[in-house]
Amino acid sequence: MIEVHEEPVRRHTSSLADSGNMEEKLTLSERSQFRRRDAENTAFGEVRDLIARLRQASELSDRLELILETVISQHGFQGAAICGWIQPGGRVRCLANRGLADAEQQAAARWTVNAAKSQTFRRSRAPFTRLSIPPAPTGRTAVVIPLLGRDRLLGSFVLLGPSAEERARHDVDTLTLLGSLASLFMEQSQYREEAESSREARLEQIETLAESGQALASGREITDICDNILAVLCGLFSARAGWIMLYNHDEGALNVATYRGLGRERLSHASIRPDSGIAGRVFRTRESVFVEDVQKDPLFVYRDAAVRAGLRPLLAVPLLVRSEAIGVLGVFLPALPRDGRERRWMMEAAEVFAGQAAAAIQNAQLYQRLEQAYERERRIAETFQHALLSDVPEHLDGIEVGHIYRAALDESVLGGDFYDVFPLPDSRVAFVIGDVSGKGLAAAVQTARVKFGIRGFASNDPAPDRVLERMRQALIQQGGYEGFVSVFLAVFDPRSRSLAFANAGHEPPMLRRADGRIEWLSRTATVLGISLPISDEVSAQSVTIKSNDQLLMYTDGLTEVRRSGKFLGRPGLLDAWEKLADLPPQESVAQLFEAVRDYARGQLKDDAAMLAIRFLPRRHPHADGADGRRDR
């Protein structure tokens, strides 16, 4: 609340009182002056009493009512009112009224509006003006005293009654002082309303910034994030132009990431050194700046573009992440801030938002680098995997082969599924299927180790159990990979029609006999890659193969697909395969995969691989020649 000090009034009235005993000694002229000073003393005493009462009131309406009460009770007016604005630019209304009819209030409001538009109150030296009002039965007249603030008209002080002008002229000093008090309280109230309105507007802006910051945090593309940042900040400050520059460590330069409102010059590819320009200064000092007119600032690099676009005031703030500058953000303001308070607010708001924006940009940069690294790894892993699966023959003497591999729904991360078919000495053939734990390049490298390791060990000693045991020991000795490998290895001897196999923790293949019976080639050891006691070494089993028997090997990417939470499982895979048993192996695995994908409604969560073998009828022992070179 603004305090009204009584001390000047007290000193003035005391001096007048002390001179009371001298009245009879004065001349006529001096007596006239004395009476005028006595009237002033009465006026100041009246105001002093009013101030004491005003201090007890806190609301604007109560204070204005006290002023009107004093005017009517002490000065003989029949009515009085105060009209004005609560907020600049709002509607004029009657803030306090004692005895004015509706028509008289409307006339006072019209005078106030017209006076504000025409600025007549500034040109007139008279303390009050006659007010034209509709004819009233009482024949009252009215005068109006303009209520002035520091830089604008606040409202009007309307006084009604018989001979209103004469009364106002007689008590002009007191009435003017009362009007000044009304102006003081009205301006105080307006400032309070403006401050509250500004506070609410800034709270809304802060909420907008917070929401925008959360939205930015979820973005991944740097260009989109920068465009959104600039759009939000330009919207916040009603700016029509701006730019964002990001620092490129490789180039040692600030490059324009995005801009708006600066024409089609070469800004999209522009860059500056960190030791030049306004952006360079902000980047180096990590401090925000206001530039009143970039067209006159020699540091501004793009003055020509600013001149053509009619841009002048600039606010530039650094993009900081943990006190490290990663770039600079600049917006061209429609006008300079009105005062230091607004200037500080704009700078603080921009800096808060720039902090959120910088974090979002850095996250996007990190994500982009990770994505590029993942893409490089994916391409290498894909090349590895293609090489691992591309050399499987479809036909060998005595067998017919079908195979298929499909990556998961997310093809950017390749798995470790693999299979292999390769000939061995003495006309034998080896079948392998396996699954290396993990994803990506590391899994692909481990897959290559296992596949070619098995080939190498089998060429020296084809017994499946000894091959896998050597592979286990090799993986343990090599180290460097924390995962494991499940493997099924079978060796078919067409001369004895025997199929020897070892299963190290892999899904049990299905052996479908020609008469329709199903046999499961179960596990004979745990997975490879884990150090285990000697008693748990890999063991082997053997079955006899007859003409037209079929073998289906697969990975768990097929049995673990789901529909409504229910796994397909081995029984489901078997049911689907039996319906396709009469087809050639390649056609059967292709259609079997489609059946599995249909079950999962296209949602494959893991890689899937299948290898199908059909054992053909025994050929004549001399069909290949006496030396048997064809099998070799």
C-alpha positions as CSV (number, residue, x, y, z in Angstrom):
1,M,0.0,0.0,0.0
2,I,1.3,3.5,-0.9
3,E,1.7,5.6,2.3
4,V,0.6,9.3,2.3
5,H,2.8,11.2,4.7
6,E,1.2,13.8,7.0
7,E,4.3,15.7,8.0
8,P,4.2,18.4,5.3
9,V,0.5,18.9,6.2
10,R,1.2,19.1,9.9
11,R,4.0,21.7,9.5
12,H,1.8,23.8,7.2
13,T,-1.2,23.8,9.5
14,S,1.0,24.5,12.6
15,S,2.4,27.6,10.9
16,L,-1.0,28.8,10.1
17,A,-2.3,28.3,13.7
18,D,0.6,30.2,15.2
19,S,-0.3,33.2,13.1
20,G,-3.9,33.3,14.3
21,N,-3.2,35.9,17.0
22,M,-1.8,38.3,14.5
23,E,-5.0,38.6,12.4
24,E,-6.3,41.8,14.0
25,K,-2.9,43.5,13.4
26,L,-3.1,42.9,9.6
27,T,-4.2,45.2,6.8
28,L,-7.2,44.4,4.5
29,S,-5.0,42.8,1.9
30,E,-3.2,40.9,4.5
31,R,-6.5,39.8,6.1
32,S,-7.6,38.4,2.7
33,Q,-4.4,36.4,2.4
34,F,-4.9,35.2,6.0
35,R,-8.4,34.0,5.3
36,R,-7.2,32.1,2.2
37,R,-4.5,30.5,4.3
38,D,-7.0,29.7,6.9
39,A,-9.2,28.0,4.3
40,E,-6.1,26.0,3.2
41,N,-5.6,25.1,6.8
42,T,-9.2,23.8,7.0
43,A,-8.7,21.9,3.7
44,F,-5.5,20.2,4.9
45,G,-7.1,19.4,8.2
46,E,-10.0,17.7,6.4
47,V,-7.5,15.8,4.2
48,R,-5.5,14.8,7.3
49,D,-8.6,13.3,8.9
50,L,-9.5,11.5,5.7
51,I,-6.0,10.0,5.4
52,A,-6.4,8.5,8.9
53,R,-9.6,6.8,7.8
54,L,-8.1,5.7,4.4
55,R,-5.4,3.9,6.2
56,Q,-8.0,1.6,7.8
57,A,-9.3,0.6,4.3
58,S,-7.5,-1.9,2.1
59,E,-9.8,-2.2,-0.9
60,L,-9.9,0.3,-3.7
61,S,-13.7,0.6,-3.7
62,D,-13.7,1.3,0.1
63,R,-11.1,4.1,-0.3
64,L,-13.0,5.7,-3.2
65,E,-16.2,5.6,-1.2
66,L,-14.6,7.4,1.7
67,I,-13.4,10.1,-0.7
68,L,-16.9,10.6,-2.1
69,E,-18.4,10.6,1.4
70,T,-16.0,13.5,2.3
71,V,-16.9,15.4,-0.8
72,I,-20.7,15.2,-0.1
73,S,-20.6,15.8,3.6
74,Q,-18.0,18.6,3.7
75,H,-18.6,20.5,0.4
76,G,-22.3,20.3,-0.1
77,F,-22.5,18.4,-3.4
78,Q,-25.6,16.2,-3.9
79,G,-23.8,13.5,-5.8
80,A,-20.3,12.3,-6.7
81,A,-18.8,9.5,-8.6
82,I,-15.4,8.2,-9.8
83,C,-15.2,6.5,-13.2
84,G,-12.1,4.8,-14.7
85,W,-10.3,1.7,-15.8
86,I,-9.2,-1.2,-13.5
87,Q,-6.9,-2.4,-16.3
88,P,-5.5,-0.2,-19.1
89,G,-7.3,-0.8,-22.3
90,G,-10.3,-2.3,-20.5
91,R,-13.9,-1.0,-20.3
92,V,-14.6,2.2,-18.3
93,R,-16.9,1.7,-15.5
94,C,-18.1,3.5,-12.4
95,L,-15.8,2.5,-9.5
96,A,-17.6,4.4,-6.8
97,N,-20.9,6.3,-6.8
98,R,-22.9,8.4,-4.4
99,G,-26.2,9.8,-5.9
100,L,-25.6,9.6,-9.7
101,A,-28.3,8.3,-11.8
102,D,-27.6,5.8,-14.6
103,A,-27.7,8.5,-17.3
104,E,-25.3,10.6,-15.4
105,Q,-22.9,7.7,-14.9
106,Q,-23.0,7.0,-18.6
107,A,-22.3,10.6,-19.4
108,A,-19.3,10.5,-17.1
109,A,-18.0,7.3,-18.7
110,R,-18.4,8.9,-22.2
111,W,-16.4,12.0,-21.1
112,T,-13.6,9.8,-19.7
113,V,-13.4,7.7,-22.9
114,N,-13.4,10.8,-25.2
115,A,-10.9,12.7,-23.0
116,A,-8.5,9.8,-23.2
117,K,-8.8,9.6,-27.0
118,S,-8.6,13.3,-27.6
119,Q,-6.0,14.1,-24.9
120,T,-8.0,17.3,-24.0
121,F,-7.1,17.0,-20.4
122,R,-3.4,17.5,-21.3
123,R,-4.1,20.8,-23.2
124,S,-6.5,22.3,-20.7
125,R,-5.1,24.2,-17.7
126,A,-8.4,24.3,-15.8
127,P,-8.6,22.0,-12.8
128,F,-12.1,20.9,-13.8
129,T,-14.5,21.0,-16.7
130,R,-18.3,21.4,-17.0
131,L,-19.9,18.0,-17.7
132,S,-22.9,17.9,-20.1
133,I,-25.5,15.5,-18.7
134,P,-29.1,14.8,-19.8
135,P,-31.7,17.2,-18.3
136,A,-32.6,16.1,-14.7
137,P,-35.8,17.1,-12.8
138,T,-33.6,18.7,-10.1
139,G,-31.8,20.8,-12.6
140,R,-28.4,19.7,-11.2
141,T,-25.2,20.7,-12.9
142,A,-22.0,18.7,-12.9
143,V,-18.3,19.2,-13.2
144,V,-15.6,16.7,-13.8
145,I,-12.0,16.6,-12.5
146,P,-9.6,14.5,-14.6
147,L,-7.7,11.9,-12.6
148,L,-4.2,11.7,-13.9
149,G,-1.5,9.0,-13.5
150,R,2.1,9.4,-14.4
151,D,1.6,8.8,-18.1
152,R,-2.1,8.4,-18.8
153,L,-5.6,9.4,-17.8
154,L,-6.9,7.1,-15.1
155,G,-10.5,8.2,-14.9
156,S,-12.8,11.1,-13.9
157,F,-14.0,12.6,-10.6
158,V,-17.6,13.8,-11.2
159,L,-19.4,16.2,-8.8
160,L,-23.1,17.1,-9.0
161,G,-25.4,19.6,-7.4
162,P,-26.9,23.1,-7.7
163,S,-24.1,25.5,-8.7
164,A,-21.6,22.7,-9.0
165,E,-19.1,24.9,-10.8
166,E,-19.3,27.6,-8.2
167,R,-18.7,25.1,-5.4
168,A,-15.9,23.5,-7.2
169,R,-14.2,26.8,-7.9
170,H,-14.6,27.7,-4.2
171,D,-13.1,24.4,-2.9
172,V,-10.8,23.7,-5.9
173,D,-7.7,23.1,-3.8
174,T,-9.4,20.5,-1.6
175,L,-11.1,18.8,-4.4
176,T,-7.9,18.7,-6.5
177,L,-6.1,17.1,-3.5
178,L,-8.9,14.6,-3.1
179,G,-8.8,13.8,-6.8
180,S,-5.0,13.3,-6.4
181,L,-5.6,10.8,-3.7
182,A,-8.2,8.9,-5.8
183,S,-5.6,8.9,-8.7
184,L,-3.0,7.5,-6.4
185,F,-5.1,4.7,-5.2
186,M,-6.4,3.9,-8.7
187,E,-2.9,3.8,-10.2
188,Q,-1.7,1.6,-7.3
189,S,-4.6,-0.8,-8.0
190,Q,-3.8,-0.8,-11.7
191,Y,-0.2,-1.7,-11.1
192,R,-1.3,-4.5,-8.8
193,E,-3.7,-5.8,-11.4
194,E,-1.0,-5.6,-14.1
195,A,1.5,-7.4,-11.9
196,E,-1.0,-10.1,-11.1
197,S,-2.0,-10.4,-14.8
198,S,1.7,-10.5,-15.8
199,R,2.4,-13.1,-13.1
200,E,-0.4,-15.3,-14.4
201,A,0.7,-14.9,-18.0
202,R,4.2,-15.8,-17.0
203,L,3.0,-18.9,-15.1
204,E,1.2,-19.9,-18.2
205,Q,4.3,-19.3,-20.2
206,I,6.3,-21.4,-17.8
207,E,3.8,-24.2,-18.0
208,T,4.0,-24.0,-21.8
209,L,7.7,-24.1,-21.6
210,A,7.6,-27.1,-19.3
211,E,5.2,-29.0,-21.5
212,S,7.2,-28.1,-24.6
213,G,10.3,-29.3,-22.8
214,Q,8.7,-32.7,-22.1
215,A,7.7,-33.0,-25.7
216,L,11.2,-32.1,-26.9
217,A,12.7,-34.8,-24.6
218,S,10.8,-37.5,-26.5
219,G,12.1,-36.5,-29.9
220,R,14.9,-38.3,-31.7
221,E,15.6,-36.4,-34.9
222,I,17.8,-33.4,-34.4
223,T,16.3,-31.3,-37.2
224,D,12.7,-31.8,-35.9
225,I,13.8,-31.0,-32.4
226,C,15.5,-27.8,-33.5
227,D,12.5,-26.8,-35.6
228,N,10.2,-27.3,-32.6
229,I,12.5,-25.4,-30.2
230,L,12.6,-22.4,-32.5
231,A,8.8,-22.5,-33.1
232,V,8.1,-22.6,-29.3
233,L,10.4,-19.8,-28.4
234,C,9.3,-17.6,-31.3
235,G,5.7,-18.2,-30.2
236,L,6.5,-17.3,-26.6
237,F,8.0,-13.9,-27.5
238,S,5.8,-13.2,-30.6
239,A,9.0,-13.3,-32.7
240,R,8.8,-13.9,-36.4
241,A,12.5,-14.9,-37.0
242,G,15.2,-16.8,-35.3
243,W,18.0,-19.4,-35.7
244,I,19.8,-22.2,-33.9
245,M,23.5,-23.0,-34.3
246,L,25.1,-26.2,-33.1
247,Y,28.8,-26.7,-32.5
248,N,30.5,-29.3,-34.6
249,H,33.6,-30.7,-32.9
250,D,35.1,-32.2,-36.0
251,E,34.9,-28.9,-37.9
252,G,35.5,-26.6,-34.9
253,A,32.6,-24.4,-36.1
254,L,29.1,-23.3,-35.2
255,N,26.7,-24.6,-38.0
256,V,23.2,-23.4,-38.6
257,A,20.9,-26.2,-37.6
258,T,17.6,-24.4,-38.4
259,Y,16.3,-20.9,-39.0
260,R,13.1,-19.0,-39.8
261,G,12.2,-15.6,-41.1
262,L,15.6,-14.8,-42.6
263,G,14.9,-15.4,-46.3
264,R,16.4,-18.1,-48.5
265,E,20.0,-17.1,-48.2
266,R,22.6,-19.8,-47.7
267,L,21.9,-20.0,-44.0
268,S,21.0,-23.7,-44.1
269,H,24.7,-24.4,-44.8
270,A,26.2,-21.4,-43.0
271,S,28.8,-21.8,-40.3
272,I,31.0,-19.4,-38.2
273,R,34.0,-19.8,-36.0
274,P,33.4,-19.7,-32.3
275,D,35.6,-16.6,-32.1
276,S,33.5,-14.4,-34.4
277,G,30.0,-12.9,-34.4
278,I,27.4,-12.5,-31.7
279,A,26.7,-16.2,-31.7
280,G,30.4,-16.9,-31.2
281,R,30.6,-14.4,-28.3
282,V,27.6,-16.1,-26.6
283,F,29.1,-19.5,-27.2
284,R,32.4,-18.6,-25.7
285,T,31.2,-16.6,-22.7
286,R,28.1,-18.9,-22.1
287,E,26.2,-15.7,-21.3
288,S,22.9,-14.4,-22.9
289,V,22.9,-11.0,-24.6
290,F,20.3,-8.5,-25.8
291,V,21.2,-6.7,-29.0
292,E,19.1,-3.5,-29.5
293,D,19.7,-3.3,-33.3
294,V,21.6,-6.0,-35.2
295,Q,21.5,-3.8,-38.3
296,K,24.0,-1.5,-36.6
297,D,26.0,-4.1,-34.7
298,P,29.2,-4.9,-36.6
299,L,29.4,-8.3,-34.8
300,F,26.2,-9.6,-36.4
301,V,27.2,-11.8,-39.4
302,Y,23.9,-11.8,-41.3
303,R,23.2,-8.1,-41.3
304,D,22.1,-8.1,-44.9
305,A,19.5,-10.7,-44.2
306,A,18.3,-8.7,-41.2
307,V,18.0,-5.5,-43.2
308,R,16.0,-7.2,-45.9
309,A,13.7,-8.8,-43.3
310,G,13.4,-5.6,-41.2
311,L,14.8,-7.3,-38.0
312,R,16.4,-5.3,-35.2
313,P,16.3,-6.5,-31.5
314,L,17.9,-9.9,-30.9
315,L,18.0,-12.1,-27.8
316,A,20.7,-14.7,-28.0
317,V,21.2,-17.4,-25.4
318,P,23.6,-20.3,-25.1
319,L,22.6,-23.9,-25.3
320,L,24.2,-25.4,-22.2
321,V,24.5,-29.0,-20.9
322,R,26.2,-29.2,-17.5
323,S,27.8,-25.8,-18.1
324,E,29.2,-26.9,-21.5
325,A,28.0,-25.0,-24.5
326,I,26.8,-27.1,-27.4
327,G,25.3,-24.2,-29.5
328,V,23.4,-20.9,-29.5
329,L,19.8,-20.0,-29.9
330,G,18.7,-16.6,-31.2
331,V,15.3,-14.9,-31.6
332,F,14.5,-11.5,-33.2
333,L,12.0,-9.7,-30.9
334,P,9.2,-7.5,-32.3
335,A,10.3,-4.7,-29.9
336,L,12.7,-4.1,-27.0
337,P,11.6,-5.0,-23.5
338,R,9.7,-2.1,-21.8
339,D,11.8,-2.1,-18.7
340,G,14.5,-4.0,-16.8
341,R,12.0,-6.3,-15.2
342,E,10.6,-7.5,-18.5
343,R,14.1,-7.8,-19.9
344,R,15.2,-10.0,-17.0
345,W,12.0,-12.2,-17.3
346,M,12.5,-12.7,-21.1
347,M,16.1,-13.6,-20.6
348,E,15.4,-16.0,-17.7
349,A,12.5,-17.7,-19.6
350,A,14.7,-18.1,-22.7
351,E,17.6,-19.5,-20.6
352,V,15.3,-22.0,-18.8
353,F,13.9,-23.2,-22.1
354,A,17.3,-23.3,-23.7
355,G,18.5,-25.6,-21.0
356,Q,15.6,-28.1,-21.8
357,A,16.3,-27.7,-25.5
358,A,20.0,-28.3,-25.1
359,A,19.3,-31.6,-23.2
360,A,16.9,-32.7,-25.9
361,I,19.4,-31.9,-28.6
362,Q,22.2,-33.7,-26.9
363,N,20.0,-36.7,-26.3
364,A,19.1,-36.7,-30.0
365,Q,22.8,-36.4,-30.9
366,L,23.7,-39.4,-28.7
367,Y,20.8,-41.4,-30.1
368,Q,21.9,-40.5,-33.6
369,R,25.5,-41.7,-33.0
370,L,24.2,-44.9,-31.3
371,E,21.9,-45.5,-34.2
372,Q,24.7,-45.0,-36.7
373,A,26.9,-47.4,-34.7
374,Y,24.0,-50.0,-34.5
375,E,23.5,-49.6,-38.2
376,R,27.2,-50.3,-39.0
377,E,27.1,-53.3,-36.7
378,R,23.9,-54.5,-38.3
379,R,25.3,-54.3,-41.7
380,I,28.4,-56.2,-40.6
381,A,26.4,-58.8,-38.8
382,E,24.1,-59.2,-41.7
383,T,27.0,-59.8,-44.0
384,F,28.3,-62.4,-41.5
385,Q,25.0,-64.2,-41.3
386,H,24.5,-64.2,-45.1
387,A,27.9,-65.8,-45.5
388,L,27.1,-68.3,-42.8
389,L,23.8,-69.5,-44.4
390,S,24.4,-69.1,-48.1
391,D,26.4,-72.3,-48.9
392,V,23.8,-74.9,-47.9
393,P,23.3,-77.4,-50.8
394,E,19.7,-78.4,-51.7
395,H,20.7,-81.9,-52.9
396,L,23.4,-84.4,-51.9
397,D,23.6,-88.1,-52.7
398,G,20.9,-89.9,-50.7
399,I,19.3,-86.8,-49.2
400,E,17.2,-83.8,-50.2
401,V,17.5,-80.5,-48.2
402,G,15.2,-77.7,-47.4
403,H,16.2,-74.6,-45.3
404,I,14.9,-71.2,-44.3
405,Y,16.0,-68.4,-42.0
406,R,13.9,-65.3,-41.1
407,A,15.0,-62.4,-38.9
408,A,12.7,-61.1,-36.2
409,L,10.2,-58.3,-36.7
410,D,13.0,-55.8,-35.7
411,E,15.5,-56.6,-38.5
412,S,17.9,-54.0,-37.1
413,V,19.1,-56.5,-34.5
414,L,20.2,-59.9,-35.9
415,G,20.3,-63.0,-33.8
416,G,22.6,-66.0,-33.7
417,D,20.5,-68.7,-35.4
418,F,22.5,-70.8,-37.9
419,Y,22.5,-74.1,-39.7
420,D,24.9,-76.0,-42.0
421,V,25.0,-79.1,-44.2
422,F,28.4,-80.3,-45.4
423,P,29.9,-83.6,-46.7
424,L,32.4,-85.7,-44.7
425,P,34.8,-88.4,-45.8
426,D,33.4,-91.9,-46.6
427,S,30.3,-90.4,-48.2
428,R,28.9,-89.2,-44.9
429,V,27.0,-86.0,-44.5
430,A,26.8,-83.7,-41.4
431,F,23.7,-81.6,-40.4
432,V,24.0,-78.8,-37.9
433,I,21.6,-76.3,-36.4
434,G,22.3,-74.0,-33.5
435,D,21.4,-70.8,-31.7
436,V,24.0,-68.5,-30.2
437,S,22.7,-66.3,-27.4
438,G,22.9,-62.6,-27.8
439,K,22.3,-60.3,-30.7
440,G,24.2,-58.2,-33.2
441,L,27.8,-58.4,-34.3
442,A,29.1,-60.2,-31.2
443,A,26.6,-63.0,-31.7
444,A,27.4,-63.1,-35.5
445,V,31.1,-63.5,-34.8
446,Q,30.5,-66.2,-32.2
447,T,28.2,-68.0,-34.7
448,A,31.0,-68.0,-37.3
449,R,33.4,-69.5,-34.7
450,V,31.0,-72.3,-33.8
451,K,30.0,-73.1,-37.4
452,F,33.5,-73.3,-38.8
453,G,34.9,-74.8,-35.6
454,I,32.4,-77.7,-36.0
455,R,33.4,-78.1,-39.6
456,G,37.1,-78.3,-38.7
457,F,36.7,-80.7,-35.8
458,A,34.3,-83.0,-37.8
459,S,36.8,-83.3,-40.7
460,N,39.3,-84.9,-38.4
461,D,36.9,-87.0,-36.3
462,P,33.2,-87.0,-37.3
463,A,31.8,-88.5,-34.1
464,P,29.1,-86.0,-33.1
465,D,29.8,-86.2,-29.3
466,R,33.6,-85.7,-29.7
467,V,33.1,-82.8,-32.1
468,L,30.8,-81.0,-29.7
469,E,33.0,-81.7,-26.7
470,R,36.0,-80.2,-28.5
471,M,33.8,-77.2,-29.5
472,R,32.8,-76.8,-25.9
473,Q,36.5,-76.7,-24.7
474,A,37.5,-74.4,-27.5
475,L,34.8,-71.9,-26.5
476,I,35.8,-72.0,-22.9
477,Q,39.5,-71.5,-23.8
478,Q,38.8,-68.6,-26.2
479,G,36.7,-66.7,-23.7
480,G,35.7,-63.2,-24.6
481,Y,32.0,-64.1,-25.0
482,E,29.7,-64.3,-22.0
483,G,26.9,-66.1,-23.9
484,F,26.3,-69.8,-24.7
485,V,25.4,-71.9,-27.7
486,S,22.8,-74.6,-28.2
487,V,23.8,-77.0,-31.0
488,F,22.4,-80.2,-32.6
489,L,24.8,-82.1,-34.8
490,A,24.0,-85.3,-36.8
491,V,26.1,-87.4,-39.1
492,F,24.4,-89.6,-41.7
493,D,26.2,-92.6,-43.1
494,P,24.4,-93.6,-46.3
495,R,26.1,-97.0,-46.4
496,S,25.0,-98.2,-43.0
497,R,21.8,-96.0,-43.0
498,S,22.7,-94.9,-39.5
499,L,22.2,-91.4,-38.1
500,A,24.5,-90.6,-35.2
501,F,23.7,-87.4,-33.3
502,A,24.5,-85.3,-30.2
503,N,22.3,-82.6,-28.9
504,A,23.9,-79.9,-26.7
505,G,20.9,-78.1,-25.1
506,H,19.0,-77.5,-28.4
507,E,15.4,-77.9,-29.3
508,P,14.9,-81.7,-30.1
509,P,14.5,-82.3,-33.8
510,M,11.6,-84.4,-35.1
511,L,12.3,-87.6,-37.0
512,R,9.1,-88.5,-39.0
513,R,9.2,-92.1,-40.1
514,A,7.8,-93.1,-43.5
515,D,4.9,-94.8,-41.7
516,G,4.0,-91.5,-39.9
517,R,5.5,-92.2,-36.5
518,I,7.4,-89.4,-34.8
519,E,10.6,-89.7,-32.8
520,W,12.2,-86.8,-30.9
521,L,16.0,-86.6,-30.9
522,S,16.3,-85.4,-27.4
523,R,19.2,-83.5,-25.6
524,T,22.3,-85.5,-24.8
525,A,24.2,-82.6,-23.0
526,T,23.8,-79.0,-21.8
527,V,24.6,-76.0,-23.9
528,L,28.2,-75.2,-25.0
529,G,30.3,-72.3,-23.7
530,I,29.8,-73.1,-20.0
531,S,32.5,-74.8,-18.0
532,L,31.0,-78.1,-16.5
533,P,32.3,-81.1,-14.6
534,I,33.8,-83.9,-16.8
535,S,30.9,-86.2,-15.9
536,D,28.6,-83.9,-17.9
537,E,30.6,-84.3,-21.2
538,V,28.6,-84.6,-24.4
539,S,27.3,-88.0,-25.3
540,A,25.9,-89.4,-28.6
541,Q,23.0,-91.6,-29.7
542,S,22.2,-93.3,-33.0
543,V,19.1,-94.3,-35.0
544,T,18.6,-96.3,-38.2
545,I,17.2,-94.4,-41.2
546,K,14.8,-95.9,-43.7
547,S,13.8,-94.6,-47.1
548,N,11.6,-91.5,-47.1
549,D,12.1,-90.8,-43.4
550,Q,12.2,-87.0,-42.8
551,L,14.1,-84.9,-40.2
552,L,13.1,-81.4,-39.1
553,M,15.5,-79.3,-37.2
554,Y,14.5,-75.9,-35.9
555,T,15.2,-73.1,-33.4
556,D,13.1,-71.8,-30.5
557,G,12.1,-68.8,-32.5
558,L,9.4,-71.0,-34.0
559,T,8.1,-72.8,-30.9
560,E,8.0,-69.7,-28.8
561,V,5.7,-67.6,-30.9
562,R,2.4,-66.7,-29.2
563,R,-1.2,-66.0,-29.9
564,S,-3.2,-64.4,-27.1
565,G,-0.4,-65.3,-24.7
566,K,-0.4,-69.0,-25.7
567,F,2.8,-70.5,-27.0
568,L,2.7,-72.5,-30.3
569,G,5.1,-75.1,-28.7
570,R,6.6,-78.2,-30.2
571,P,3.2,-80.0,-30.5
572,G,1.8,-77.1,-32.5
573,L,4.8,-77.1,-34.8
574,L,4.5,-80.8,-35.2
575,D,0.9,-80.6,-36.2
576,A,1.6,-77.9,-38.8
577,W,4.5,-79.9,-40.2
578,E,2.6,-83.2,-40.5
579,K,0.2,-81.5,-42.9
580,L,3.1,-80.6,-45.2
581,A,5.0,-83.9,-45.0
582,D,4.3,-84.9,-48.6
583,L,5.9,-81.7,-50.0
584,P,9.5,-81.5,-51.1
585,P,11.7,-80.2,-48.1
586,Q,12.1,-76.7,-49.4
587,E,8.4,-76.2,-50.0
588,S,7.5,-77.7,-46.7
589,V,9.8,-75.4,-44.6
590,A,8.6,-72.3,-46.6
591,Q,4.9,-73.1,-45.9
592,L,5.6,-74.2,-42.4
593,F,7.2,-70.8,-41.7
594,E,4.1,-69.0,-43.1
595,A,1.9,-71.2,-40.9
596,V,3.9,-70.2,-37.8
597,R,3.8,-66.5,-38.7
598,D,0.0,-66.7,-39.2
599,Y,-0.3,-68.2,-35.8
600,A,1.7,-65.3,-34.3
601,R,-0.3,-62.8,-36.5
602,G,3.0,-61.6,-38.0
603,Q,4.6,-60.7,-34.7
604,L,7.9,-62.7,-34.7
605,K,9.9,-61.7,-31.6
606,D,12.9,-63.8,-32.3
607,D,14.9,-65.1,-35.3
608,A,13.7,-68.4,-36.7
609,A,15.6,-71.1,-38.6
610,M,14.7,-74.5,-40.0
611,L,16.5,-77.3,-41.7
612,A,14.6,-80.2,-43.2
613,I,16.1,-83.4,-44.6
614,R,14.4,-86.1,-46.6
615,F,16.3,-89.4,-46.8
616,L,16.0,-90.9,-50.3
617,P,15.8,-94.6,-51.1
618,R,19.0,-96.5,-51.1
619,R,20.8,-96.4,-54.4
620,H,22.5,-99.4,-56.2
621,P,25.9,-99.9,-54.6
622,H,27.8,-99.5,-58.0
623,A,25.7,-96.5,-59.3
624,D,28.4,-94.0,-58.3
625,G,31.4,-96.0,-59.6
626,A,33.8,-98.3,-57.9
627,D,36.0,-95.7,-56.3
628,G,33.0,-93.7,-54.9
629,R,34.6,-90.4,-55.9
630,R,31.1,-88.8,-56.4
631,D,30.4,-88.9,-52.7
632,R,33.7,-87.2,-52.0
